[in-house]
Amino acid sequence: MYKKIMVGYDGTKFSDCALKEAMALAKDSGAKLLLVTAPEINVELQAMAPEANELMEKKARTDLDLAAAKVKKAGLTCEAKIVVTASAQESLVETAKKSKVDLIVLGTHGRTGLMRLLMGSTTARVIGHAHCNVLVVRCP
């Protein structure tokens, strides 16, 4: 059974699906949830528009607060964390390891074709580097 489940959350419908699944797992196992968002800082953007990163971090906090409220409304406990980073994948993997989570739950956005080949996805990279199991939730 799981004791601590981390959810990668970015406020999209895909991360909402992941959160819903993680909440169901937490109810079944009695696990604590760790909600993590990792907005990526773009160094070039920061140089041109320093306020853009502040706005991104503010949006991330709002999204995370709304997600935490859903968790608490369901009667579950959670911790919410923002990790501002240059690499979301690295931050999610590192946070999971430091927090000693048993499972990482992520949504998928369904990117396919050339864009997926060229860019990959945060979810795919987390799967390849995580120390624990990763559950990828597809939205209907």
C-alpha positions as CSV (number, residue, x, y, z in Angstrom):
1,M,0.0,0.0,0.0
2,Y,1.0,3.6,-0.6
3,K,2.0,5.9,2.3
4,K,2.8,9.0,0.3
5,I,1.6,9.8,-3.2
6,M,3.0,12.8,-5.2
7,V,0.8,14.4,-7.9
8,G,2.4,16.6,-10.5
9,Y,-0.1,19.4,-10.8
10,D,-0.2,22.3,-13.3
11,G,-3.8,23.4,-13.3
12,T,-4.7,21.7,-16.6
13,K,-7.6,19.2,-17.1
14,F,-4.9,16.5,-17.4
15,S,-3.5,17.2,-14.0
16,D,-7.1,17.4,-12.7
17,C,-7.6,13.8,-13.9
18,A,-4.3,12.8,-12.2
19,L,-5.4,14.5,-9.0
20,K,-8.8,12.7,-9.0
21,E,-7.0,9.3,-9.5
22,A,-4.5,10.1,-6.8
23,M,-7.3,11.0,-4.4
24,A,-9.0,7.7,-5.0
25,L,-5.8,5.9,-4.3
26,A,-5.1,7.9,-1.2
27,K,-8.6,7.1,0.1
28,D,-8.1,3.4,-0.5
29,S,-4.6,3.2,1.1
30,G,-4.7,6.0,3.7
31,A,-1.8,7.7,2.0
32,K,-0.9,11.4,2.3
33,L,-0.8,13.5,-0.9
34,L,2.0,15.7,-1.9
35,L,0.9,18.2,-4.6
36,V,3.8,19.6,-6.6
37,T,3.9,22.2,-9.4
38,A,7.2,23.0,-11.1
39,P,6.9,26.1,-13.3
40,E,9.9,26.3,-15.6
41,I,11.8,29.6,-15.5
42,N,13.0,30.7,-18.9
43,V,16.3,32.6,-18.5
44,E,15.9,34.5,-21.7
45,L,12.3,35.5,-20.8
46,Q,13.4,36.5,-17.4
47,A,16.0,38.9,-18.9
48,M,13.4,40.5,-21.1
49,A,10.4,40.5,-18.8
50,P,11.3,39.8,-15.2
51,E,7.7,40.1,-14.1
52,A,6.7,37.2,-16.3
53,N,8.2,34.7,-13.9
54,E,6.4,36.3,-11.0
55,L,3.1,36.0,-12.8
56,M,3.8,32.4,-13.6
57,E,4.6,31.6,-10.0
58,K,1.5,33.5,-8.8
59,K,-0.7,31.4,-11.2
60,A,1.0,28.2,-10.0
61,R,0.2,29.1,-6.4
62,T,-3.4,29.8,-7.2
63,D,-3.7,26.5,-9.1
64,L,-2.1,24.6,-6.3
65,D,-4.3,26.2,-3.6
66,L,-7.4,25.2,-5.6
67,A,-6.2,21.7,-5.9
68,A,-5.4,21.5,-2.2
69,A,-8.9,22.7,-1.4
70,K,-10.3,19.8,-3.4
71,V,-8.2,17.4,-1.5
72,K,-9.2,18.8,1.9
73,K,-12.9,18.9,0.8
74,A,-12.6,15.1,0.1
75,G,-11.4,14.6,3.7
76,L,-7.8,13.9,2.8
77,T,-4.6,15.4,3.9
78,C,-2.0,17.0,1.6
79,E,1.0,19.2,1.4
80,A,1.4,21.6,-1.5
81,K,4.8,22.6,-2.9
82,I,5.9,24.9,-5.7
83,V,9.4,24.2,-7.1
84,V,10.5,27.0,-9.5
85,T,13.0,25.4,-11.8
86,A,14.7,25.3,-15.1
87,S,13.6,21.7,-15.6
88,A,10.2,20.5,-14.4
89,Q,11.2,16.8,-15.0
90,E,14.3,17.1,-12.8
91,S,12.5,19.0,-10.1
92,L,9.6,16.5,-10.0
93,V,12.0,13.5,-9.8
94,E,14.2,15.2,-7.1
95,T,11.2,16.3,-5.0
96,A,9.8,12.7,-5.2
97,K,13.0,11.2,-4.0
98,K,13.6,13.8,-1.2
99,S,10.1,13.4,0.0
100,K,10.3,9.6,-0.1
101,V,7.1,9.2,-2.0
102,D,5.9,5.7,-3.0
103,L,4.1,6.7,-6.2
104,I,4.1,9.6,-8.6
105,V,0.8,10.4,-10.4
106,L,0.9,12.5,-13.6
107,G,-1.5,13.3,-16.3
108,T,-0.8,13.0,-20.0
109,H,-1.6,15.6,-22.5
110,G,-1.7,13.3,-25.5
111,R,1.0,15.0,-27.6
112,T,1.8,12.8,-30.6
113,G,3.8,12.8,-33.8
114,L,6.7,15.0,-34.6
115,M,6.3,17.4,-31.6
116,R,6.5,14.5,-29.2
117,L,9.5,13.1,-31.0
118,L,11.3,16.4,-30.9
119,M,10.3,17.7,-27.5
120,G,9.4,14.6,-25.5
121,S,7.2,15.3,-22.5
122,T,7.8,15.9,-18.9
123,T,5.7,12.8,-18.1
124,A,7.9,10.6,-20.3
125,R,11.1,12.0,-18.8
126,V,9.8,11.5,-15.2
127,I,9.0,7.9,-16.0
128,G,12.5,7.3,-17.1
129,H,14.2,8.8,-14.1
130,A,11.9,8.3,-11.1
131,H,13.0,6.1,-8.2
132,C,9.5,4.8,-7.6
133,N,6.4,3.8,-9.7
134,V,4.8,6.4,-11.9
135,L,1.1,6.2,-12.7
136,V,0.1,8.1,-15.9
137,V,-3.5,9.0,-16.0
138,R,-5.2,9.6,-19.3
139,C,-8.2,11.9,-19.4
140,P,-11.4,10.6,-21.1
